[in-house]
Amino acid sequence: MKLIPILTRRTSDASDVPRAATPGARLGWLDALRGIAALIVALHHFDVLRMLPFGGAVWRNFDMGLFGVMLFFIVSGYIIPASLERRGDVRAFWIGRIFRIYPALIAAFVLSMLMLPAGDGSIALLRTGDDLASLVANGLMLQDLLGVINGMNVTWTLCYEMVFYFLVTALFTRGLHRHSGPIAMGMAVVALLAGTAVGTQLLNAELGSTRKLLLIVTPIVLLGLAGVLSGNRRLTGVGALLLGGIGLVLVTLNSRAPAFETWMIFATMFAGTVVYRAQHGQLGRVPALLACGFVIVAGVLVGRLYNHGKVLDLTWSSGWKAWSVAYLAAWVVFGIGFLLRARRFPKVLTWLGAISFSVYLLHIPLLRTIEPLLGIPPQPSSTLGRIAWTAIFLGVVVVVSHLMYRLVEMPMQQLGRRVQKAVDRRRPADPPKAATPPAATAASASESASEPALSGPRRD
């Protein structure tokens, strides 16, 4: 019973306001990590291992996609709660998230549907036979938890990001957001105990219809979002509880992935939050090390225990080593980035981090578009041909992603800030009880500037 107080204990000189960062610092280490993760994920779907003489051994012992995904999730866990707490305003947080995600997502859907024929399996929005269910579920970004085919095969990770927003918002409005340590450990325990025991899509099976589930879930989510966008403290609290509650129900009873993967994803994100809290004196180093260490060990262990046989069809990995080594490697790379956080990183990596969301959304549609134009597959047989093909693919992806970032992401984020200011002028939000004090927080401000793109794709 003494563990929870220990895991939530702050250092003796801690304050609610993070320590100031170096003036002008943008936390380029986070951008660099996102850039690395985006590049690895793109190369994973490019199937780069098929071109390497030792690729088969790597594939059996290291899942590139899982590595990229988990690195993205750790970074999200580190920065998303910090963004909410820095603002101290739930409505501002959600307006920012909406304008950060949906414009780029909509643009990616439109471009993909224009580029790819109806028979291409990488784009399924409005191509499943039930257009209404497809549009609603993907519009809520909960499709993978509602038994609906992902609009693009890369968007399954957005569901986990969305539920994470639900949970973080609910915890913040209830004043429980500082308990990241026990939350992360608790979710890791669930992953260890549940394993593959929890069946997938239970709610769809019980209700007998995806549309029935949508009729229940959609009003709850919309009411919850209306509450958190209202600016009223009481309505915000109710809305946050609705969102957090429905999120927990869906991931517990209706996840397509095995339970150990689902709960390790959330444990990983909350462990990322633990790192942030320890860095800024909101949590002692020893409790933080205990919490993160337990999550890391659990993440490695669940692969060994459960990632076998038919489960591999759900995790899309080659075996337990591929899972466990990749999960551990994601934490190692994050740890190296964290230790080097005071250094300047190469601009190419921070630039890749900035465009990583567009890379995430567009790399598969672009791959499927340029492959037939170049007469590929089959893969080039010569070394020079393989190098040229890889360079062409990466060049097209980064150029188009840069254009998407400049023409869609940046203008829409700026519009979101204007909308937020206009809403605040017309109807100022009630200050929440859990709000961060409005003191100068240079570190938080710089972190906001580099909020990460959403998690990268892994499944084909």
C-alpha positions, 0 to 999 in steps of 0.5 A: 500500500506504500507503493502509490505514495512513493510513485507519486512523491515529488522531489523536495524542491519540486514545484508545479512549474517546470524549470526554464529551458535554455532561451530559444530552445525548441527541444530538438531532441524530440523532433529528432526522435520523431524524424528517426521513427518516421524514417524507420516506419517508412522503410519498414513498409517499403520492405527495405529488409528484403533488399539487404543480405542480412534482412531475414535475420533482422526481421526475425529478431527486430520488428522495425515497425514496432520500434517506430511505433513505440518510439512515437508512443513514448514521445507522445506520452512525454509531451501530450500531458505536458501540453495540456497542463501547460495550457491549463485549459482543456478547451484550448488543448482540444482545439489545438489537437483538432486542428493539428490532426484532422486537416492533414488527415482529411487531406491525406484521405482525399489525396490517397483516394485520388491516387489509388484505385478502388481495389488497393487495400491501403485505402478503405474509407468509403470502400467497405460496403458500409460507407456510413459506418466507415465515415463515422468510425474513422471520423471519430478516430476510433475505427480500430476499436469499433470493428470498422476497417481503418480508412487507411491501413496506417491509421490504427495508431490514431485510435490509441492516440485518441483514447490517450487524449481521452484518458489524459483529459479525464485525469486532468479534470479530476486532479489525478494527472500527477499519478502517472507512475502508478497508472503506467505500472497498473496498465503494465500489470494488466498487460502481463495478467491479461495477455491474450485472454481478452477476446477481440471485438466483444461488443460487436459480437454481443450487439450483433451489429457494428451499426448498433455499437456506433449508435451507442458510442457516437453520441457519447463521444460527441457529448463528451467533446461538446463538454470539453469544448464548452469552456464551462468547468462542470460541463468540461468535467462531465465531458472528460469523464464520458470520453475517458469512460468510453475509451476504457470500455472500448480498449478493454472489450473491443480492441482488435489487438491482443490485450498485452499489446493494447495495454502495453501501448498505454503503459508506454505512453504513461511511462513517457509522462513519468519521464517528463514529470521526473525531469521537471521535478514533479516526481522523484528520480527513484520513483520514476526509475521504478515506474519506467523500469517496471514498464520496460521489463513488462514490455519485454516480458509480454513478448516472450510470454504471449507473442506466439502462434496465432497472435502473430497474425494480430501483432504482425511480428515474426516472433517474441524476439522481434517484439521484445528486442524492438520494444527495448530498442525504442526505450534505448533510443529514447533514453539516448535522445533524452540524455543528449537533449541539451545538444543541438541535433542535425537540422535534417532530423528536426526537419524530418520530425516536423514533417513526420505526421505527413510522412506517416500519413502519405508514405504508403499511398505514395509507395503504391502510386510510384511502384507501378510507374517504375515497374516495381515490384519485382524489386531491383536485382542489382545493388545500384538499382536497389539504392536508386529505388530506395532514394527515389521512394524516400525523396518523393515521400519527404518532398510531398510530406514537406509540401503537405506540412507547409500547405496544410499542417502549418496554415491549419495550426495557425487557424486553430490558434486564431479560432482558440483566441476568438472563442476565448474572447467571446466566451472565456473558459472557466479556469479548471481546478487542476490548471497549471499556474500561469507563471512563465514556463519556458520549457513548456512553451518550447515543448508545445512548439514541438508537440509530436506528430501522432504515432507511426504505422506498423501494420500493412 
